Each structure stands twice: as C-alpha cells, then as structure tokens.
Amino acid sequence: MDKISIFGLILGIAAIVLGQVVEGGHISSLVQPTAFLIVTGGTLGAVMLQSPLPVFMDGIRMARWVFVPPLAAHARLIEEATSWSHTARREGLLALEARIEMLADPFMRKGVQLLVDGVEPERLRELLEVEIDASEAQMKLRARIWEAAGGYAPTIGILGAVMGLIHVMENLSDPSRLGAGIAVAFVATIYGVGFANLVFLPISKKLLAHIGSITSQREMLVDGLVGIANGDNPRIIESRMRGYIA
C-alpha cells in the first residue's frame, strides 16, 4: 500500500475544506450534486470519446497502482541474473532451461528462452528492447487517459459555471432561485479545477513514474541477459545491473 498517495489525497482535500471553514463558509456549500454530475459526467464522456475502449478500460484499471503499486523487483532481478550467470558458467546455457517454467513474468521467460536458444547477444538485446519499447508505449497510452481527464475537467467546470449563470439570468425575477444557480456556477469551477489538480493529473504522473520503474527493471534484465550471453564474469554482470539502482 502506497501510504504517501493516501496521505497526499487526504491532505489536499482537507486543506480545501479547512480553508472554507476558516473563511467562515459552510462545508455544505461545497456539496452540489448538479455541479458534480456536470464535471464528472462531462469529463468521463470526453475521455471516452478520445480513447479506444481497451485503452480506456486498461487505464481505469491501472489507477489501482496509485495505492497498490507494482512491486519494485530490481534487487530480486539482480539476484536471479547473478544466479543464472553462475549456472551458465558452470553447466552451460542449456542448464537454464529447467528454470524457465518457474518464472512468472512472461518477459523474463522470453528473455531466458532466447538466451537458452543461443541467440546472439546483440540480437537478443534488439529483440527484447523492441518489446520493451512497445510495452512502454502501450502503458503510457493507458496512463495518459488520466492526463487527458486533467485537461478536460477545468474546461467542463467552466461550462458548468456558465450553465449556472444562465440559470441565474433566467430567474432574476425570482430571488429565491438565484442562490442555487450561483452555487452551481462557482462550485462547478471548483470541482473542475480541484479534480484536475488533486486527482487526475497526480494519478497520471504517479502511473508514469511506475511505468518508468517497470521499464528500468526490464532494461536492467536485458543488460544482465546480454552479459550472460557474452560470458561475462558474474560479478561484472551484478555490478553493471546495480548501476540501475545506484
């Protein structure tokens, strides 16, 4: 569980609510279902319009990484690669074949299988880096639906504000109905800017950071596999891989 993400979200919301109270306002004035509906519904619709369905659904599912991030496996990968290197030097590359089925990560399985198959080191690097680049591009595409939401939300909030003011202008003759229209107008803007800068954009940046970590792990693994294919000393392989987390 990523505690700093939870604390950050709570702190951001609490600061806004506390500021409202300190200024003498009421918390209830920030609760406007109409404004919430306009901003969330409009933003969701805009993001859905710009995204293919698989990308949209995968992006929504990726949001869980904000609070439950993918495991950072740099240290484990270094241990694994060093162990493979020792085995390859003692028994040959074919001795690694028995370990392939024990690997849960498809990328690791593919890399070790190519190593066992005797693929040339540079060709091995080329094949795996193509997959790394493609996977990174796909993950970034999914994460950027949240960045898009952060771009649309403030504009939808302004749209809600304009709608609220139109409602106010239509009811100038009835003072009892002016308050609700004005509240929707201003709160819609707060929702739009608030969701964008407290939720959507931070989620996008956190996901991109995790994607960078995953990509770094895979690049480190490729470096280790190429070192094994070249017959490098296990200590040299370990030292080079540790450079990724120095």
N, C-alpha and C positions, 0 to 999 in steps of 0.2 A: 504494500500500500504506500503510495506516494503522499506522505503527510504534508509536505510543503504545498502541494496543489490544493489540498483540502483547506489548509490554513489560509492560503492566499485568497481563495474564493470567499471564505467566511469573512476574512478581514476586509476585503473590498466592499462586500455588501454591507457589513456592519458600519464601515466608515460613512457610507452614504446615508444609512438610516440614522446614525448618531448625529450626523450633520444636520439632518432635517429636524431632529428633536431639539438640538442646541439652538437652532434658529427660531424655535417656537412653533414649528409646524407639527402636524399630526401624521403619524405613520400611515393612517388610513387614507390620507390624501394621495399617497403613492400607489395605492392599490386601485387600479382602474381596469376592470376586465375588458372593456372595449379597446382600450389602448393596447393591452397585452395581445388581444386577438389580432388587431391590425398588424402589429410589428412582427409577432411570431409567425402568423399565417402568411403575411406578405413576404417575409424573408425566406421562409421554407419554400414557398412557391417559386420564388426567383432562383433559388439554388437548384431546385428540382428541374426547372426549365433549362438551366445551363449544363446539367450533368446527365450522362447516361445512367440508367438505373443501377447497373452493377457498381459503378464508381460511387454513386450516391450512397447505396446501402453499405458498401465496404467502408466508406468514410464515416458513416454514422457508427458502425461497429468499432472502428479504430479509436473512437473517443474514449473508450474504456482505458486506453493506455495512459491517459492523463492521471488516473488514480491507481491503476494497476499496470505499471509499465512492464514491457517485456524484459526478461532477465538479462542483465549485463553478464555475458559469458566470456569476457576476454581472458580471465585467469584460467578458466576451465579449458578454453581452446589452446592456450599455451601448453598446459599440461598434456592435453591429448596429442598435440602435434609433436611435442618432445618425445612422448612415449612411442608414437608411430615411427619417429626418426630412429630411435634406438632399435626398435624391432626390425626396421628395414635394413639397418647396417649389419645386424646380427644374422638375420634369416632371409633377407631379400624382400623386395616389394610384394611378392605374391603372398607373403605371410600376413599382410594386412587384409587380405580378402575376407578372412574369418571375422573381422571386426565390422565390416560394412553393415551387416544386418542389425548390429547393436546401436547404430547411430539413428537418432530420432529425427534429426534435421535433414530434409531432402537435399539441401545444398551441400552439406558435409558428405552425405552418401555419394552424391555425384562426384565431388572432388576426389574422394578416396578411390572411387571406382576408376576414374580416369587415371589416377596415379598407378593403381594396380595393373591397369591395361597397358602401361608402358608408354603413355602419351608423352611426347617431347615436352620439356619444361616450358618453353615459350608458347607452344601450342596449348598446353594446359592452362597457362595464365590467360591466354587470349580467350579461350572458351569460357572460363569461369568469369572473367571480367565482363564479357558480353551479358551474361546472366545477371551479374551484379548491377550493371547499368540499367538493364530493362526492369529489374525488380525495384530499384530505387526510383525510377521514373514513375512506375505504377503507384507506389506507395505515396510519393509526393503528390500525385494527381488526386488521390483519395483525401489526403490531408488538407489539400487546398480548398475543398468544399467549405471548410470552416473559415478560411481566409476570405472566401467569396461571401459567406454569410456576414462576416465582419464589415465587408464593404457595402452590402445592401442594407443592413439593418438601420444605420443612421438615416439613410435616404427614405426608407419606409417610415421611420419615425417622423420625419418632416412631413411626409404625405399624411400621416395620421394627424399631425398638428394642423395642417391646412384643412383637413376634413372637419376637425373640431371647431376651427374658426368659422368655417362655412355654416356649421350648425348654430354657432353663436349669432352670426349675422342674420340667420333666418328667424331667430327668436328674440330679436331686440325688443319687441313689444311685450314680451313675457319675461320679466326679470327672474322669475323663479326657475327658469330653464337655462339661464346663462351660465350658472356655476358649473353644471355638469359638462357643458360644451368646452368651457375654458380649461377644466381639469383634464379632459381627454386630450386637448390640444397640447398642453405642456407635458403631461405625463407620457404621452406617446413619444415625444422627443427624448425624454429621459430614458425610456425603455430602449429606444433605438440606439442611442449612444452608449448606454450602460451595457446592454447585451453585447454590443460590438467590442467594447474595450475591456470588459470584465470577463467575458465568457468566450466569444467566438474567436477573436484574434489570439488570445493567450492559448486556447486549445490548439489552434493551428501551429503556433510556434513550438509548443511542447511536443506535438506529434513530429514536427520536422526535426527536433533535437533527437528524439528516439530513433527516427529513420536514419539520421546521421550516425548514431551509435551502432545500429544494426549493420549499416554499410561498412563502417570501420572494422567491425568484427569479421565480416566476410573478406574484406581486403587483407586483413591480418592472416586469416586462414589460408588464403591463396598464396601469400608470401611464404607461409610455412610449408605448404604442399610443394611449391616450386623448389624450395630449399631441399626437401627430402628427395625430390626427383633428381636434383643436381648432385645428390650425395654429400651435401654439406654436413659439417660436424653438428651434432645435436645442440651443443652449447651456442654455436653461431646462430642456429635457427631460433633458439629460445631468446637470445639477446636481440635479434632483429625483430621478433614479434613483440617483445616487451617495449620496443620503441614506440609502438602504437598507443601505449597507455602510460608513457613516461610523464 
